Each structure stands twice: as C-alpha cells, then as structure tokens.
C-alpha cells in the first residue's frame, strides 16, 4: 500500500475547510483515510494551519508521499 499525505475537503460551498490526512493513494479525495494529521482553514484571516509535525515526520519516514500543497503547508508551519 502506497500512502500519501494530502488534503481532504470539507466545509460548505465556497467556504472550504481541509483536513490533512494520510490515505492510500488509490482512494478518492474524500474517501476513507488512515490517520488525520491536522487541518487547514484558508477562509480565515490569517489562514489557520494546525499540523501534528511528529506524526508527519513519522509518516514521511515510513515512505509516505506528500502532495505539493501539503509540502507548502509544512514549510509554513516550520517557519513559524
């Protein structure tokens, strides 16, 4: 099983809210996930990014791929 760390969309129309999750890369975007690592709310000012960095590092260490957007979010959390 190839795991990937990516965003799972929630919220209502035109008010997105994203969960950062680990899931099998063959699953659809909003399908079943393995573990929830945090969340991202782009609709607030400033944007809210909440990640469990220990869990993210654990999954990356086990070979999970990271999507481009989640890589950006990890870099934003690391700067703060």
PyMOL commands that set and color helices and strands:
alter all, ss='L'
color gray80, all
select helices_A, chain A and resi 53-61+68-79
alter helices_A, ss='H'
color red, helices_A
select strands_A, chain A and resi 3-12+15-24+35-41+48-51+65-66
alter strands_A, ss='S'
color yellow, strands_A
deselect
rebuild
show_as cartoon
